[in-house]
Amino acid sequence: MLHLKFTNLHVVMSVVAVAVTVFYVWTKNWIASNLFGIAFSLSAIQLIRLDSFKTGIIMLMGLFLYDIFWVFGTEVMVSVATKFDGPIKVLWPRNLLTMTGDEPYKMAMLGLGDIVVPGVFVALSLAFDRAQFLKSQGYSIFQRTVPASLRHASFPKPYFTACFTAYVLGLITTMAVMHIFRAAQPALLYLSPACSASVVIMALFRGELSELFSFSTEDPEAKKEESGEDKAKASTESDESESEGPARSTRRRSARTKSSTKSSGDMADDETDGQSSSTSKRSASKSRKSSKKQ
């Protein structure tokens, strides 16, 4: 049965959320849109998890090429970003400090994908920092017996700091290039190399490159258990099929024996019927001959 527990904070924040939603639907204000966009981004970063730096770097490089093509090669990305009116981007007025009178806002925008994708990689860097700290204390991130003092203890964050700093610098570079050239820029053109290179350079500097690329957020023992269960299931199914094999062949042989017996019985009946019919024909012909002689 589902048990829900609400506190006063939940009630207050629910009222605030409803008020902001009504305000955004009514006015389409860019600040309210940014609140929704940031909330969506934080939720996505919390839900999405990368399993390793190899996967993360491949993903960033793929989206690096993807973003370049769809921004510079076509007008689809720019058209969707500018014409679709919804909280799918973070907006900021470029002329906020220089606008006069009734001059409209000239908005700079950042897609939520440019926040979520690098953000997931930054979160992986933080997980690696924690794993390295626990390893230095003789524990693993997959152990359930880690003392509470270590679970909640502060730990060094060199990779997180480097990756987050690189993300901020990449974002500043994106905004600067967009402002200088007055043209849309694919943010991942700057963010993907910045985030990837930052953790690799930090690993080289600390002599932990092999540990960086061998790191995984998935428990290897759990993988072994799952593979063992799959193998046991497969062997059970094969044993069942093997045990069913002789039974099936026995049933087939018995069915063949029955059919052959039936066919031989039918042939014997046919022969008996033929003999009786020929006997009756001979007796009938003899009776006709005797009657003719008389």
Helices and strands as residue ranges (DSSP letters): H 8-27, H 30-47, H 53-68, I 69-73, H 76-83, E 89-93, E 107-111, H 113-136, H 148-151, H 158-181, H 188-206, H 209-214, H 220-293
